[in-house]
Amino acid sequence: MPTAHSVARQLTRAALPLVPEHGFTADTLVRAAASIPALSAPLPGHALHALFPSPPVAPPAAFSLRGLAIGNGGRRSLSRQELIALARREGTAPRDRERTGPARALVHEWLAEGRRVMVQHVRSSGLKGDKAVQVGLRERLRYNEGVLDQLPQALALLTAPTSTYLSDLRAVLPVPSPTPHLYHVAQIAQDLAKASGSEAQGTDWYSLRLRLGTVYALSELSLLAPSSSSLPTPDRLAAAVALSEQLLDRTGQLGKEVENVGLFAQWVRKSWVGIGRSVLA
C-alpha cells in the first residue's frame, strides 16, 4: 500500500510538467492527481493539505530540549494530532487564502529536478573542472526557461513564513533581497562541485562551493532584474549564461591562494550587495 510520503512524491513529480502553464499552486497538484493511480478519486482540499501541511510559525514558548539536541533550533515538533487538525482547517480555507504548504512542496521538487538535470548534463559532457562547471551553470539557468514568469513567486515561497497565505506573496515580490537563494544555491553549488570532479578538500572545498554558489546566484537573480524583464526569454537566458561565464572566468584564481582570500571575501560581499540593489531598483 502506498505511503503518504510516496504519494506526495509521485504527486509533485507528476505536477512538474504542468508548472509552466499553471504555476506553483495547489491547483497544479490537484490537476496532476488525476495521473496518480493511488488517487482514484478527485483529491479533496483537506487531503492535499494533509500531504503538504503548512505548520504555523511556532511561538517563542514552543521550545523543547529534544528539538535543540537534534539540531532544529529547539523548536517543538507538532504532534500527529496537531498536524491533522491543521490540515483539516487548511483544507476548508477559502481558495484565495490558500496556505503555502502544497506550493512550497512543488517548488522544492522543481528545484530538485533542476539539480538532477544539471548533474546529468555535466556527467554526460565528460568534462572536468571549470569547463564542466560552465556546462552545469548553463543548463541550470536554462532550466528556468519555462517558468521565468513564476520564478519570483518560487523564490519567495522558499522563505515565506509557513503561516503566509499564497495570496499574500505579492507583498514580498519582487524578491526583496538575495536571501531566498541561500539554501537552494548552496545545494546547487554542492552538486555542481561534485559533478565537476573537484578533488578540493578543507578550506579549498568550501571556497569552491562559495564561489560556485555566488556565481549562480548572481546569474539567476539577473533574470529578475528590471533591466532584463522586458527582454524576450531567449535573450534573458543568454545574458544570464554570459554573466555566469564571465563571473566564473574572473573568479578563477580568487580564494585559491592565501593572499587572495580577503579579495575573494570582498568580491562575494560586494557582489551580493550589488545584485540586491539591482533587484530592488
N, C-alpha and C positions, 0 to 999 in steps of 0.2 A: 504494500500500500504506500503510495507516495507520501512523503512527509511534507509539512508546511514549508520547510526550507527548500526542498526540491521543487515544489510547485511554484514558490516565489521566484526561484532562479529561472525556471522554464518560462515563466510569465515575462520577466524582464528581458530575457533573451528574445522571446517572440515579439516583443514590442519594439525592439530596436529599428526594424525597417520602417515602422510607422512614425518614428520621431520627426523626420523631415517635414511631414505633412501635418501631424497633429501635435507636435511639441512634447515637452517633458511634463506630462499631465497624467492624472488618474484616468482620464478618458482614454488615453492611448493604451494604458494597461487593460482597461475594460474591453477595448476593441480587440486586443491581442488574445484575450482569454478564449475567444471562440476557436482558436487553433490548438488549445491545450486539451488533450483527451481526458485528463483528470478532472477537468471542469466541464461537466456535461451540461450544466445549466448556465444561464447568464450570471455573471459574477455580481452579487449584490454589494452595495457600498460597505456594509459592515464587515463582509468577508475580505474585501480589498484592504481595509484599514487594519484588520487583524493580521493579515500577511505583512503589511508595511506600516506598523504603528508610528505615531508621531508623539512620543512622550513629551510632556511639557517641561520647560526648564525647571530643574529642581530648586526649591527654596533653600536658603542658606542652612536651615536646620536639617535638611535631608543629607546627613553625613553619617558615614559608617567607617569604623576602623578596618573592616574587611575590604571595603572599597579602596581605602588608602593602601592596604597591603598588596592588593592585586594590581595596583598601578592605574586606577581610573580616576585619580584625583580625590578619592574619598567620597565619591558620590554613592548614595544608596541606590541600589538597583530596584526597579519596580517589580513587585510580585506578579505572578501569573494572573491572579485575580484582578490586580490593578490594570494590567495591560489589556485584559479582555474588556473590562469596563470602559477603559479609554477608547478602545477600538469601536465599541458599540456606540459611544457618544459621537465619535468622529464619523461613523458610517451614516448617521442620521443628520449630520450637519448640512446646512444649505449648500448648494453647489458652489455659490460664489464665496463661500467661506471654507473652502476645501483646505485641509491641512497638507503639509508638505511631505509627509512620510512617503507616500507612493511615488511622487515626482522625484524626490531625492534618491530613492532606490533606483529609479530608472536612470538618473544621471550617473550614479556610481557604476551601473552596469555598462553604460555607454562609454565611460572613461576607461573601464577595464578592457573593453573590446578595443578601444583605441590603442592601448598599450600592447595588446596581443598583435594587432595589425602591424604596429611599428616594429616589434621584435621580429615578427615573421619576415618582413622586408629586409631588415638588417641581416638576418641569418642567411636569407636567400641570396643576398648580394655577394657573399663570400669575402667581404671587405673587413678590415680591422682598423682600429684607431679612429682618427678624425674623419677619414673617408666613410667609415661605417656610421659614425655619428651623424654626418651630413645626410646620409640616406634616411636614418631614423627620424631626424628633425623634419626633413621634407615630408615624409609620409605621414607623420603625426599631425603636422599642420594641415596637410591636405585632407586628413580625416575629418576636419571641421567643416568641409565644404558644404555638406547638405544641411547643416544646422547653424549657419552663421547668424541668421536672424534670431535663433533661440539661444545662442551662446551666452549672451549676458544673463539670461534667466538661469541657465545651467550653472554658471559660476556663482550667481547669487544664492542658489539653492544649497551650494556646498557649505556655506557658513551662516545661512539664515537660522536664527533660533528655532528649535523644533516646535515652539508654540506659534510661530509665524503662520498666518494663513496664506495660501498660494496667491490669493488676490491682492495681498499686501506687498508682494515682492516688488511691485513698481516703486515702492518707497525707497528701495535700495538699488535701483537701476538708474543710470548705468553703474557698473561695478565701481564703488567709491574709492577703492584702493587695490593694490596688488595682493592684499592679504588672502582673499579667497583662493588664490592659486597655490598657496604654500604646500599644503599636504599633497594635492594632486600633482603638482610639479615635482615634488620630492620623489613620488613613485615613478614618474616618467624618467627622471634622472637616474634612479636606481636601476631600472630595467634597461635603459639605454647604455649605461656604463657597462653592465654585464654583457649585453648583447654585442657590444663593440669589441669584446675580447680584452678589455683592460686588465692588466695584472698589477695595477697600483694597489698599495697597501698603506695602512696607517693614515697619516695626515694627507698623503697624496690621494688616497681614495676619497676622502671627504672633500678635498679641494676639487677633485674631478666632478663629483656629484653637484657641488655648489655651482661650479662653472656651467655644467650642462643644464641644471635646473634654471639658472638665471637666464641663460641664452634662450631656452624655450619659453620661459615666462614672458620675457620681453617681446619675443616674436609673436606669441599668442595674443598678448594684450594689445599689440599694434593692430590686430584685426578689429579691435573695438574702438580705436581712436577716431574721433570725429573727422579727422583728415582723410581717413580711408573708408568710412562708412558709406560714402556716396559713390565709390568706385564699383565697377562690375565685380562679381565674385572672383573670376579668374585673375583679375588684376590685384585684388586684395590678397589673395593667396600667394601670388607670385612675389608681391612686395614683402610679405611676411617671410617667405622662404629665402629671399635675397638677404633680408635682415639677419636671419639666423646664420647664414653662411658667412656674412660679414663679421658678425659678432664672434663666431667660432674661430675664424681666422685671426681676428685681432687679439683674442684672449689665449691663443695657443701656448704662449710662454708664461702667462701670468700665473702665479701661485706655484710654479714648478721649482723655483729656487727661493732660498730663504730671503734674499734681498727683495724679492717680488711679492712676498706675502702681504705686506702692507699696501702695496699698489693694487693687488688683487682685491683686498677687502674694500679699499676705497672705490674701486670700479663697481663692485657689487652694490655698495650703498648708493652711489650716485645714480646708477642705472635704475634701481628701484624707485628712487625719488623722482627721476625724470619721467619714467613711464607713468607713475602715479599722477603727475601733473598733466601729462598728455591726455590721460583718460578723463580727468576732471575738467579739462578745458572746454 
